[in-house]
Amino acid sequence: MKDQTLQIRTSPHLKRPMATNTIMLHVVLSLIPVMAFAVYSFGITALLLITTTTAACVATEYLLNGKERGKQNIKDWSAVLTGVLLALTLPPGFPLWMAFVGGMIAIALGKFVFGGLGQNLFNPALVGRAMLQAAFPVAITTWTETLVNGRFSHIIPSSLTIPFLEPIKADAVSGATPLSAFKFDKVSTEIQDLAFGFTSGSLGETCAFLIVIGGVYLGVRKMLNWRIPVGILGTVATLTTILYLSDPVTYPSPWMMLFSGGLMLGAVYMATDMVSSPLSTIGIWIYSFVIGLLVVLIRIWGGLPEGVMYAILFGNALAPILDKSIPHRIYGMSSKNQNKNRA
Amino acid sequence: MAIKKTTPTKVGFFQSLASAPSTDEFIKGLWRENPTFVQVLGMCPTLAVTNSLTNALAMGLATAFVLVASNGLISSLRNFIPKQVRIATYILIIATFVTLIDYGIQATSVSLHKSLGAFISLIVVTFASKNSIGLSLLDGLGMGLGFTFALSCLGALREIMGNGSLLNFPIFGPAYQEWVVMILPAGGFLPSPFGYFFLML
């Protein structure tokens, strides 16, 4: 900032050099390996899907920002991040027009209804996905096989559905995700396939290994709170180990629970959204425990094979209550006075 | 209903009509004090029955009938009802008309009665007017038609999006992709933010 004028404003005056756009840019950069792997395993369709949702998010953000506040924050990468995250939660053959609608809803309903950047109660990408899941339940659970021959020259036919029409019924074999295979057919998937992404699933959820690397990078740079992924994954691991030891036939192994589905992506990139997670450290531990618990409950006893999305949205809804009920240190105050000044 | 009346800058047809007290009583329910859009009353039936235009129209017209009939009867009897049993009498009168319309719908179409369910009986939770007979009738008519209008808008939108049809007549052909969420109760909340953004763009 090169302002020559005298600026009068309240504290804090000292700023960290890390601004919103720096953090957002680094999160997007750390997702590049995940995106690259998605394009590698699902081909050109994945690239189209990521482009579509990102374009939808950025365009919606641009339009609504310009109209509502007369101020553009389109350059801060947050809309790009929402678009990329939304694409990573969608199945590869998802019709592009639905993905575009999802991107628009993510920004409009997930972010601007609450007042724009920094005001949203829920993670915008997950709001978009939840809406798509409710509106098009069949399309969003139609999976395609990974590593198909000719994936770089042919687009999955259902992707190019004409807007507002039903997706074309693909004659290709539809692959079950590891979680649905276990839930409905009791088939376990090999752990190395899960960790390195040689399974069917949403774009970004297959390769747990790359997500962990991205998460460690962001954690080291202090761009995400490491307690959230550690708390969620720790809760899931502990609970499923207990269940697995009690009955290894009925319950999936903890490794399978950790590395399958959207858990890694959700724990590392979605639950750690700075806006929609709690402020205090105790609040963060409770928040991550609740999300982990809900993931286990929904996956094992719920009707759906995957529950990370609903678990995180529920955790987001809990965050304001945690912030209200647990005193947290207010910036620029000594710990002695802060409780007095809280009200 | 303490909504401040705005002075119109340009006197149009509706404003000049609205300047007469009787027409104003009628117009206000249709638009300015619309029970659904402005007063946000009766949201429970609004969310539950607007999943198709047929349901919405039936619900709205039933409510309009009950409002007009009970408003008329109550305002004509208002000088004869003792204060102590006022509310009980009002509810008795309204419940009579609700039962009438409930049986009427059941006799005409059982499937419609099933889809409207308990919400017909819940019309009994309406309000009574203290005006003269003529004004009360107009007030009831305006409010009832305003409610019908609002429900029909939502019902048409939700049926078109959620089912690809209007009044059970398919308008987009068999390949149309339904937005399942729109005909679920949760879909009742969605038209309002959509409308808000539509107005902003």
Boltz contact constraints between the chains, C-beta under 6 A:
constraints:
  - contact:
      token1: [A, 67]
      token2: [B, 200]
      max_distance: 6.0
  - contact:
      token1: [A, 108]
      token2: [B, 197]
      max_distance: 6.0
  - contact:
      token1: [A, 109]
      token2: [B, 193]
      max_distance: 6.0
  - contact:
      token1: [A, 113]
      token2: [B, 193]
      max_distance: 6.0
  - contact:
      token1: [A, 134]
      token2: [B, 181]
      max_distance: 6.0
  - contact:
      token1: [A, 135]
      token2: [B, 179]
      max_distance: 6.0
  - contact:
      token1: [A, 135]
      token2: [B, 180]
      max_distance: 6.0
  - contact:
      token1: [A, 135]
      token2: [B, 181]
      max_distance: 6.0
  - contact:
      token1: [A, 137]
      token2: [B, 180]
      max_distance: 6.0
  - contact:
      token1: [A, 165]
      token2: [B, 175]
      max_distance: 6.0
  - contact:
      token1: [A, 165]
      token2: [B, 177]
      max_distance: 6.0
  - contact:
      token1: [A, 166]
      token2: [B, 175]
      max_distance: 6.0
  - contact:
      token1: [A, 166]
      token2: [B, 177]
      max_distance: 6.0
